[in-house]
Amino acid sequence: MSNHVLIVADEPAAKAPAEVTAALSFTPFVAASEQEALALLDREHFTLIAVSGGSLTPLLRAAAERKQPMARLLELGDSSGDAVRRLMVRYLDRRNPQRIAVEDRYRFLSSLLESFTATLELREVLRRIVTISF
């Protein structure tokens, strides 16, 4: 999965989303115009495409959906910096569901190991494994 984020906005409006993107270990690409954004869609793969204000034209939406169907499309609107930060964090923080699944697996395996070490009685170990598994 790519760690690139496309931000379509003029320079002042792109500042907050770019800071949040960089803070979450993503690489921000800022496009000030629709043409720039379309060119970047051809060159890079993006996790998120964030568009500021009313800049999301039907052409840009169609190109994003056609060229990068796995990228999430976020319309930032004309919100304050705090609202933009919350939106960006919410969209980008879910970027790695595999990491969460791996942590859950480790927790599950850890509880299984605890059931083996907690008792020497086979029936009790089996009962605990069944209880943990379901």
SULWO-V935845 format. One record per residue. N is the residue number from 1. RES is the residue in three letters. SS is DSSP state (@ for helix, = for strand, . for the rest). PHI is phi in whole degrees, 0 to 359 (* if undefined). NEAR is the number of other ideal C-beta (glycine too) atoms within 10 Angstrom. Layout:
BEGIN
n = [N,N]
res = [RES,RES]
ss = [SS,SS]
phi = [PHI,PHI]
near = [NEAR,NEAR]
END
This chain:
BEGIN
n = [1,2,3,4,5,6,7,8,9,10,11,12,13,14,15,16,17,18,19,20,21,22,23,24,25,26,27,28,29,30,31,32,33,34,35,36,37,38,39,40,41,42,43,44,45,46,47,48,49,50,51,52,53,54,55,56,57,58,59,60,61,62,63,64,65,66,67,68,69,70,71,72,73,74,75,76,77,78,79,80,81,82,83,84,85,86,87,88,89,90,91,92,93,94,95,96,97,98,99,100,101,102,103,104,105,106,107,108,109,110,111,112,113,114,115,116,117,118,119,120,121,122,123,124,125,126,127,128,129,130,131,132,133,134]
res = [MET,SER,ASN,HIS,VAL,LEU,ILE,VAL,ALA,ASP,GLU,PRO,ALA,ALA,LYS,ALA,PRO,ALA,GLU,VAL,THR,ALA,ALA,LEU,SER,PHE,THR,PRO,PHE,VAL,ALA,ALA,SER,GLU,GLN,GLU,ALA,LEU,ALA,LEU,LEU,ASP,ARG,GLU,HIS,PHE,THR,LEU,ILE,ALA,VAL,SER,GLY,GLY,SER,LEU,THR,PRO,LEU,LEU,ARG,ALA,ALA,ALA,GLU,ARG,LYS,GLN,PRO,MET,ALA,ARG,LEU,LEU,GLU,LEU,GLY,ASP,SER,SER,GLY,ASP,ALA,VAL,ARG,ARG,LEU,MET,VAL,ARG,TYR,LEU,ASP,ARG,ARG,ASN,PRO,GLN,ARG,ILE,ALA,VAL,GLU,ASP,ARG,TYR,ARG,PHE,LEU,SER,SER,LEU,LEU,GLU,SER,PHE,THR,ALA,THR,LEU,GLU,LEU,ARG,GLU,VAL,LEU,ARG,ARG,ILE,VAL,THR,ILE,SER,PHE]
ss = [.,.,.,=,=,=,=,=,.,.,@,@,@,@,@,@,@,@,@,@,@,@,@,.,.,.,=,=,=,=,=,.,.,@,@,@,@,@,@,@,@,@,@,.,.,.,.,=,=,=,=,=,=,.,.,.,.,@,@,@,@,@,@,@,@,@,@,.,.,.,.,=,=,=,=,=,=,.,.,.,@,@,@,@,@,@,@,@,@,@,@,@,@,.,.,.,@,@,@,@,@,@,@,@,@,@,@,@,@,@,@,@,@,@,@,@,@,@,.,.,.,@,@,@,@,@,@,@,@,@,@,@,@,.]
phi = [*,290,245,260,233,264,244,258,190,286,306,296,286,275,298,297,299,293,295,296,301,294,295,267,66,249,257,277,242,256,242,276,225,296,297,299,297,297,295,293,297,284,266,237,252,240,279,221,240,255,241,272,58,265,284,278,272,301,294,294,298,296,294,296,292,281,276,222,294,275,283,277,251,234,263,283,71,255,271,287,300,294,294,297,299,298,298,296,297,297,286,272,290,271,293,233,293,295,298,296,297,296,297,297,297,296,298,297,297,297,292,296,298,298,292,289,276,284,211,260,278,300,297,293,298,297,299,294,296,296,297,291,288,249]
near = [10,15,15,18,29,25,27,29,22,14,9,8,21,22,15,21,27,21,15,23,26,12,12,16,9,20,14,19,21,21,22,15,11,16,10,14,25,16,12,17,21,9,7,14,14,24,21,21,27,28,24,22,14,9,18,21,13,7,11,20,14,10,17,22,12,9,13,19,7,9,19,16,17,21,15,22,13,10,15,9,13,9,13,24,16,13,18,26,14,10,18,23,9,10,18,13,9,9,9,10,10,11,10,10,10,10,10,12,10,9,14,14,10,11,17,11,8,11,12,8,9,8,8,12,16,11,13,17,14,10,10,12,9,5]
END
